[in-house]
């Protein structure tokens, strides 16, 4: 009984950890996309000017 509870708690913690990691990765990807867009816009504005 207790081992089942421990397994459930471990699984629950793992699921939370995975969600935190996925959220962090998506935020990191978003920051990279924004940086890339800023560089792209700068290059385009320099070409026009």
C-alpha positions as CSV (number, residue, x, y, z in Angstrom):
1,X,0.0,0.0,0.0
2,X,2.7,2.5,1.0
3,X,4.8,1.6,-2.0
4,X,1.9,2.4,-4.3
5,X,1.4,5.7,-2.6
6,X,5.1,6.5,-3.1
7,X,4.9,5.6,-6.7
8,X,1.9,7.8,-7.2
9,X,3.7,10.7,-5.5
10,X,6.8,10.2,-7.6
11,X,4.7,10.1,-10.8
12,X,2.8,13.2,-9.8
13,X,6.1,15.0,-9.0
14,X,7.5,13.8,-12.4
15,X,4.5,15.2,-14.2
16,X,4.9,18.6,-12.5
17,X,8.6,18.6,-13.3
18,X,7.9,17.8,-17.0
19,X,5.3,20.6,-17.2
20,X,7.8,23.1,-15.6
21,X,10.5,22.0,-18.1
22,X,8.2,22.3,-21.1
23,X,7.0,25.7,-19.9
24,X,10.6,26.8,-19.6
25,X,11.5,25.5,-23.0
26,X,8.6,27.2,-24.7
27,X,9.4,30.5,-23.0
28,X,13.1,30.1,-24.1
29,X,12.0,29.4,-27.6
30,X,9.7,32.5,-27.6
31,X,12.6,34.7,-26.5
32,X,14.8,33.2,-29.3
33,X,12.1,33.9,-31.8
34,X,11.7,37.5,-30.6
35,X,15.5,38.0,-30.8
36,X,15.6,36.6,-34.3
37,X,12.8,38.9,-35.4
38,X,14.5,41.9,-34.0
39,X,17.7,41.0,-35.9
40,X,15.6,40.4,-39.0
41,X,13.8,43.8,-38.7
42,X,17.1,45.6,-38.1
43,X,18.7,44.0,-41.3
44,X,15.6,44.9,-43.4
45,X,15.6,48.5,-42.1
46,X,19.3,48.9,-42.8
47,X,18.7,47.6,-46.4
48,X,15.9,50.1,-47.0
49,X,18.0,53.0,-45.5
